[in-house]
């Protein structure tokens, strides 16, 4: 079960009385941008892993046919 919250939700729960509204919005925007970048790299990593696995299986099966 995944009980994780987004960083922007966590920032909204923090006492930010010492920050201006603009500073809070900037922090949320930066956090959302960082989450998007991490998610993009994770998806790219999964896609690359999938392609490499397909290439590996095709190479193994083609070499096995020649044996």
PASEBA-1860 file (N, C-alpha, C; in nm, 3 decimals):
! residues 67
1> XXXXXXXX> 0.085/-0.118/0.000/0.000/0.000/0.000/0.089/0.124/0.000 ~ 0.055/0.219/-0.083/0.136/0.338/-0.098/0.070/0.454/-0.025 ~ 0.130/0.496/0.087/0.077/0.605/0.167/0.155/0.734/0.148 ~ 0.227/0.743/0.038/0.311/0.860/0.019/0.228/0.978/-0.029 ~ 0.271/1.096/0.012/0.206/1.220/-0.030/0.302/1.293/-0.123 ~ 0.246/1.377/-0.207/0.333/1.457/-0.293/0.402/1.563/-0.208 ~ 0.512/1.614/-0.260/0.587/1.715/-0.187/0.504/1.842/-0.170 ~ 0.424/1.875/-0.270/0.342/1.996/-0.258/0.239/1.982/-0.146
9> XXXXXXXX> 0.184/1.860/-0.126/0.093/1.838/-0.014/0.166/1.853/0.119 ~ 0.287/1.804/0.125/0.365/1.818/0.248/0.399/1.964/0.276 ~ 0.432/2.039/0.172/0.463/2.181/0.190/0.340/2.256/0.240 ~ 0.222/2.221/0.189/0.100/2.288/0.233/0.069/2.259/0.380 ~ 0.117/2.145/0.432/0.092/2.108/0.572/0.193/2.169/0.669 ~ 0.297/2.232/0.617/0.401/2.290/0.701/0.359/2.431/0.744 ~ 0.394/2.468/0.867/0.367/2.604/0.914/0.463/2.698/0.843 ~ 0.410/2.771/0.746/0.493/2.862/0.667/0.454/3.006/0.692
17> XXXXXXXX> 0.421/3.037/0.818/0.377/3.172/0.853/0.488/3.274/0.828 ~ 0.613/3.230/0.835/0.725/3.320/0.815/0.754/3.346/0.667 ~ 0.688/3.273/0.578/0.707/3.290/0.433/0.590/3.367/0.374 ~ 0.619/3.438/0.268/0.510/3.505/0.197/0.436/3.401/0.111 ~ 0.320/3.438/0.067/0.240/3.348/-0.018/0.317/3.316/-0.147 ~ 0.387/3.413/-0.199/0.465/3.391/-0.322/0.576/3.289/-0.298 ~ 0.641/3.297/-0.182/0.748/3.202/-0.151/0.694/3.059/-0.141 ~ 0.576/3.045/-0.080/0.514/2.912/-0.069/0.479/2.859/-0.208
25> XXXXXXXX> 0.423/2.944/-0.292/0.388/2.902/-0.428/0.511/2.863/-0.508 ~ 0.619/2.936/-0.491/0.744/2.904/-0.560/0.797/2.769/-0.511 ~ 0.792/2.746/-0.381/0.839/2.618/-0.326/0.755/2.501/-0.380 ~ 0.624/2.522/-0.389/0.536/2.417/-0.442/0.566/2.392/-0.589 ~ 0.584/2.498/-0.666/0.614/2.483/-0.809/0.746/2.408/-0.829 ~ 0.846/2.442/-0.750/0.975/2.373/-0.761/0.964/2.227/-0.721 ~ 0.885/2.199/-0.619/0.867/2.060/-0.575/0.795/1.979/-0.682 ~ 0.692/2.037/-0.741/0.619/1.965/-0.847/0.709/1.943/-0.969
33> XXXXXXXX> 0.792/2.040/-1.000/0.886/2.024/-1.112/0.984/1.911/-1.083 ~ 1.036/1.908/-0.962/1.131/1.803/-0.924/1.066/1.665/-0.930 ~ 0.942/1.655/-0.882/0.871/1.527/-0.888/0.850/1.483/-1.032 ~ 0.818/1.576/-1.120/0.799/1.544/-1.261/0.929/1.494/-1.323 ~ 1.039/1.559/-1.292/1.168/1.519/-1.347/1.205/1.378/-1.301 ~ 1.184/1.350/-1.173/1.215/1.217/-1.120/1.126/1.111/-1.185 ~ 0.998/1.142/-1.199/0.906/1.047/-1.263/0.944/1.022/-1.409 ~ 0.991/1.126/-1.477/1.032/1.112/-1.617/1.154/1.021/-1.628
41> XXXXXXXX> 1.253/1.042/-1.541/1.371/0.957/-1.544/1.337/0.813/-1.507 ~ 1.246/0.794/-1.413/1.206/0.658/-1.375/1.137/0.589/-1.492 ~ 1.050/0.660/-1.561/0.981/0.601/-1.677/1.079/0.571/-1.789 ~ 1.174/0.660/-1.811/1.275/0.637/-1.914/1.360/0.515/-1.879 ~ 1.394/0.500/-1.753/1.472/0.385/-1.710/1.397/0.255/-1.733 ~ 1.268/0.254/-1.703/1.188/0.133/-1.726/1.178/0.103/-1.875 ~ 1.162/0.206/-1.957/1.151/0.185/-2.101/1.282/0.130/-2.157 ~ 1.394/0.184/-2.113/1.524/0.137/-2.160/1.547/-0.008/-2.117
49> XXXXXXXX> 1.510/-0.039/-1.994/1.525/-0.176/-1.943/1.441/-0.273/-2.027 ~ 1.322/-0.231/-2.063/1.234/-0.316/-2.144/1.293/-0.339/-2.282 ~ 1.344/-0.234/-2.344/1.403/-0.247/-2.478/1.526/-0.337/-2.474 ~ 1.610/-0.319/-2.373/1.730/-0.401/-2.361/1.692/-0.548/-2.341 ~ 1.589/-0.573/-2.262/1.545/-0.711/-2.240/1.493/-0.772/-2.370 ~ 1.420/-0.697/-2.449/1.370/-0.748/-2.578/1.485/-0.776/-2.673 ~ 1.582/-0.686/-2.679/1.698/-0.707/-2.766/1.776/-0.830/-2.721 ~ 1.792/-0.843/-2.590/1.867/-0.958/-2.536/1.797/-1.089/-2.571
57> XXXXXXXX> 1.665/-1.094/-2.555/1.594/-1.218/-2.585/1.598/-1.248/-2.735 ~ 1.593/-1.146/-2.817/1.599/-1.172/-2.963/1.739/-1.220/-3.003 ~ 1.842/-1.167/-2.940/1.978/-1.212/-2.971/2.001/-1.354/-2.921 ~ 1.950/-1.386/-2.805/1.968/-1.520/-2.750/1.893/-1.622/-2.835 ~ 1.771/-1.590/-2.873/1.694/-1.686/-2.952/1.751/-1.702/-3.093 ~ 1.805/-1.595/-3.151/1.863/-1.608/-3.286/1.994/-1.686/-3.283 ~ 2.073/-1.672/-3.177/2.197/-1.748/-3.168/2.169/-1.893/-3.135 ~ 2.060/-1.920/-3.064/2.024/-2.058/-3.032/1.978/-2.133/-3.156
65> XXX> 1.922/-2.064/-3.254/1.876/-2.127/-3.374/1.993/-2.177/-3.460 ~ 2.106/-2.111/-3.451/2.223/-2.147/-3.528/2.305/-2.258/-3.464 ~ 2.274/-2.293/-3.342/2.353/-2.392/-3.271/2.323/-2.533/-3.313
END
